[in-house]
Amino acid sequence: MQTHDAPLAPARIGILLREWRAARRLSQLDLALDAELSARHLSYIETGKAQPSREVLGRLAQALDMPLRERNALLVAAGYAPHYPESALGAPDMARIEQAIALMLRQQEPYPAFLLNRYWDIVAANGAALRLNRFLLDGRDSPHRNMLRHVFDPQDLRAVLVNHEEVASDLLGHLHALVASSPGDAKARALLDEVLAYPGVPPHWRRRQPGAAPAPLLSTVFRNNGQELRFFSTITTFGTPRDVTLDELHIESCFPLDEATAAFCQALARPE
């Protein structure tokens, strides 16, 4: 039995596909070719004249490189059940993944490592990250559990981040890209608005720079109490995830850029 909302589904699908095409800078013909559809068929889907099958939606989502959460949203908009599960960390199905994550965080000792979600919330961190944070904040606890807020808040790590402009600009570029590539993500948009409201944000940071390429290697330089610490970071993602939660997680591992930083981290890890 159809509900009164059923006729709205094709229109919603069309809106979503047009938003994602614009975000990916694809013409209707480009997307049709990538998804192995005729341009006419895609046009009919976008205008609500044709109801796409699950298989066609899967090909479109693949061609648009949509995150798993957004693929589920596309299916739901078409009246289908979501395809990808979303398991909370702590659920039995995620036990082995959690063990692997905990091992990777521990193996990074005595250097910092963080488990982050798509909004740069710090889901977990190793002991080195906590020790470094306490040193940089003179023993205070950070008011945030989010990497962007750490960097932009003058009451947080921003005050001791020597190359703040470089790091903040890079992170903001990633956030702008997330907002542009996920048009329906209200949480990402709200985070962008919040970050831009912090004092001292240059006007040109408020606009996305589509042609700007991310730095191949991002370094962070901290200075506190006469001690300068220099790190570079690597990002680990989970290949071919089949779960929404796992698709949105990554591990950021920090490595020392010089011997002085390495020695300080090693000393910080020793019991007092």
N, C-alpha and C positions, 0 to 999 in steps of 0.2 A: 504494500500500500504506500503510495507516495504522499509526502507531506505537502503543505502549501508552500514550503520553502524550496522544494525540488526544482522548479523552473529557474531559480536564481543561481543554481550551481554552475551552468555553463557560463553565465556572465562573470561569476567570480573567478572561474578558471582563466577566462580570457584576460581579466585584469591582472591576475598573478603572472601569467605568462608574459604579458606586455611589460610589466614592471621588471621581471627578471631579464628579459631581452634588453631592455634599456640599461640595466645594471651591468650586463655583460657586453654591451655595445654590439649587439647582433641584430642584423636586419631579419625580417621574417623569412627571407630566402635563405640567409645563412643558417638560421636555426633549423629550418626544414631540411636542408642538406645534411647538417650534422646529425639530425635525428632520423634520417632516412625516411622522410615524409615528403609528400608533394606540398608545394607552397600553397596550393588551393586548400588541401586538407587542413593545414595549420591555420590558414585564414578562417576557415569555417569554425575551427575550435575556438579561436580567439574572439570571434563574433557571436559565439553561442549557437551557431547553426548545426554543429556536430558535437556529439558526446564522445569524448575519447575513451578508449579502453584503458585498463590498468597498464597493459603492455606499452601502449603509446605514451602514456604519462611517464612511465619509467624511462623510456628513450629520451623524452624531452628533458626530464630532470637530469639525466646523465649528460646530455649535450650542454645543459646550462651549468653543470658542475654544482648542483644544489646540495647544501648540507642535508644530512638525513632528517633533521627536524623539519626543514622546509619541504622535503619530499613527502613526508607524512602529511603536512598541511595541504599540499597540492592534491593528494589522494582524497583527503577528507572533503576538500572543496568540491570534488567531483562526485561525492557520495559514496566513496569507497572507505573501507577500514584502513587504518594506518598499517604500513608494512613493517616498519622498524620498531622494535621494542625500546623502551626507555627505562633502564634499570638503575635504581639509586645505588650509589656506593654503599656497601654494607649489605646489599641483597645477596642471597646465596649464589646467584648466577655470576656475580662479580667477584667472588672470593679469590679466584686465581689471579685475576687482573689486579686486585688490590695487593696481593702478595708480591706480584711482579713490580708494581709501582713502589711499594715500600722498600724492596730490595734495591731498585735503581736510586732512590733517594739516599739510602744508607751508603751505597757504594760511592756516592759523590763526596762523602766526607773526606777531609775536613773543609770542603768547599761548599758553598750554598747551592741548594736545588729546591725547586718549587713545582708543585702540581697546580696548574692553572686551568680554568675553564674558558669558554669563548669570550667571556666578559672580563678576563684577567683577574677574576676572584681567586684568591689563594686558597685552594682546597686543602692542601697539605704542604708541609715544608720539613726539611731535615733539621737536625740540631744545629748544623753550621749556619743555616739561614737565621735561626732564632738568636744564636750567639752574636752574629754580625749585627743584626738589627738592634739588639740591646746595646752593643758598643756604640753604634752610630747615633742612637737616641739617648745616650748617657744614662742607660739603665731604665728609661721609660718604656712602657708598652706603646706600640703604634696604635693610633685611633682607628686604623683601617685594616681590612683584610682584602685589599684590592690593590694590584700593582699600579694601576693608573692613579689612584688616589694617593698612594705612597709618593709618587713622583711629582704630582701637581700641588699637593697640599703644603703650604709654607710651614705648617706645624709638624710635618712628617719628614721624610727623607730629602725633600727638596732642598732644605737648608744645608745639607752636607754633600749634595750631589754636585761635584765640580762642573761636569759637562751636562748640566741640566737641560740646556737648550737642545743639544744633540739627542739625548735620550727621550725627552718629552716630545720632540718633533717626530721622532721615529714611531713611538707608541701611538701618538695621535694619528699619524698616517694610517696605521693598521686599523684604528677605530673608525676613521672616516671610511676606509675600504669596507669594513664590516657593515656599517650603516648603508652604504651604497649597494652592496651585494645582497643584503637581506632587507628589502624594502619594508617588510611587515614586522620587523623586529623592534617593537616599542621599547624594550629594555635597553637595547643598544643605542637607540636614539636618545633616551633619557640619560644614559651614561655620558654620551657625547655632550649633551647640553650642560650637565653637571660639571664636567671637566673644563669646558670652555668658560664657565662662570668663575673659575678660580682667578685670583688677581695675577696680573702680569702676563696674561696670555696675549701674544702679539696678534694684531688684527688678521694678518694673512693666514694664521693657523686656523681660523674659523672657516676657511674654504678648503675643500678637498683639492689636492694637486694631482690630477689623474696621471700625469706623465712622470711623476716622481717615483724612481725605483728605490726600494728599501735598501739600506746599507747591507753589503754582503757580510759584514762583521760588526756587530754593535758592541762597543765597549762602555763600561761604566766606571767612573772615577769618583771615589768618595774621599773626603778629608774631614777628620775630626780629631781634636786634641793633638794636633801636630802630626797625626798619622795619615798618610795617603795610601789608599788601597785601590788597585786597578784590576778590573776583571773584563773578560769577554764571555759572551753567552752562546750556548747552542740550544736548539729546540728539537725535542723528540716528540713525534706524533705516533699514533697507533695505526699501522697499515691496514687498509680494507676493513674498517670497523663495521659491525653489523648492529650496533646498538647506538642510540642517539647520545647517551651520556658519554660513551667512549669516543665517539666522533668529535665531541666538543672539548676533549681534554688534551693537554700537552704538558710536557715536562721541560722546564727551563733549568739548565745546568750552567753554573758559573765557574770559570776557570781563572786562575791568577795569570796576569799579564807580565808579572815580574817576580823575581825571587823574594823581594821584600814582602809582597802581598802573600805569597805562598808561606813564608816563614811566620807571618803574623797569624794567618788562619790556623796553622799547625799549633802555634803557641796558645791560641784562644781555645783550642780543643783539649788542651791538657788539663787534668784535674788540678784545682788549686790546693 
